[in-house]
Amino acid sequence: MFDKSQNLFALIARVLMAALFLPAGIAKIAGFAGTVGYISSVGLPMPELGAAIAVVVEVVGALALLFGFQTRWAALLMAVFTVVAGVFFHAFWNAAPEAMQMQQIMFMKNIAIAGGLLALTAFGAGRISLDARKA
């Protein structure tokens, strides 16, 4: 059963991942100053560059996933980005006791999302994709 549905599941996985990242990237464009401020608040250098990188990864990466274009590279880049974001923005090990549980949940969510992205990296976009049309 699963083998026959593999390409449909790959498409659904790509759409669901894009549904998470694309709105987040668009929101960062709309609230760019706030994104820069948030990045500054955790002490990262060059927050404007960091915000621009986040926008590109989230918007361009999500569109690449959605259409199945260079899916393996896009998913790998997004997996690395997601883990790095989890480490810097959901560092539950440094959080105040009242925020620790929520930050741990958010960190583990990022790790799980990275796992899904790595599955797309490993197995590709499936036949319902631009990648399959090129092959």
N, C-alpha and C positions, 0 to 999 in steps of 0.2 A: 504494500500500500504506500509506504513512504517513498520508495524509489520512483513510483509513478507521479508522485506529487512534489518531488524534489524541486523542480523549477518554479512551481507556484509558491512553495514555501520560501525559496530564495527571494522571489519578488516581494512577498509579504514582509520578509525580514528587512529588506532594503527600504521599503516604504515606511515601515515602523521606525527604523533608525532615522530616516530623513525627517519623519514627523517630530522627532525630538530635537534634532540639531537645527533644522532650517528656521523654525520660529525663534529659537534662541539666538541665532546669528542675526536675524532681522531685528530683533529687539535690541541687540548690541549696537546695531547701526543707528536705530532710532534714539537710543539713549547712550550715545558714545561717551559723553562726558561722565555719566554715571558709571559706565564700565571702566573707564580710566581711573576714576576715583576708587572703585572697588579693588582694582588691581593694585593701586597705590597703597590701599589700606593693609595689605598683607606684606608690604615691604619689597615687592618685586621691582627691579630696575626697569627703566624705559616703559612705563605703563601704556603710553600711546602706541608704541610698537606692539606690545603684548595684546592690546585690544584689537589692533588691526589684524594681527595673526589669528586671534580667536575668531574674528568675523570671517576671514578668508577660509579658515579650516571648517567652520560650521556651515557657512553658506555654500561655498564651492564643493566642499566634501559631501554635504547633504544632497546637492544636485547631482553629483557624480554617482552617489549611491542610488538615488531615485531612478536615474536613467540607466544605471548599470554601465557606466563609462569609467574605465580604468578602476574598476571596483576594488581589486585587491590592494592597489596602492592607496586609494582613497581610504579604505577601511583601516589599513595599517597606520597611516598618518593620524586618522581620527582616534584609533585605539591609544596610540602614544599620547596624543593631546589630552584624551580623557583621563588617563592615569596621572599625567602631570598635573592637570587641573584638580584632580582629587587630592593629590599630595599637598598642593599649595592652598587650596580653598576649603578643604574639608579635613584639616589636620586634627582629627578628634583627639589625638594623643596630647595636643597642646591646648585643647579647649577647656573653658571653664566647666566645672562639674555640671552645671545646669544645662549646658549646651553640648556636652560630650555625646550623649546618646544620639541626638539628631545629627550631629556631624559624622558620627560613625555610620549611621544609616546612609547618609549622603555619600560618604566615601565608598562604602560597599556597593552602592548603586552605580557609582562610576566604574568600579572594578568589574561589576557584572556587565555593564554596557560594553566595556572594553573586551570582555570575553566574547560577546556577540559579534563585535567588529572583527575580532581575530578569527572567528568561525567564517565570516565572509572573506577574510584574507585567505584562509586556507582553502575554501571550497569554491570561491568565486561567485559571480553574479547569477549564474544559471542561464538557461537558454532565452529567457524573456529579458533581454538586455542588449544594449549597444555593443558590449563586449562580445557577445555571441554572434552578432551580425558581422563584426569585423573578422572573426575567425573563419 
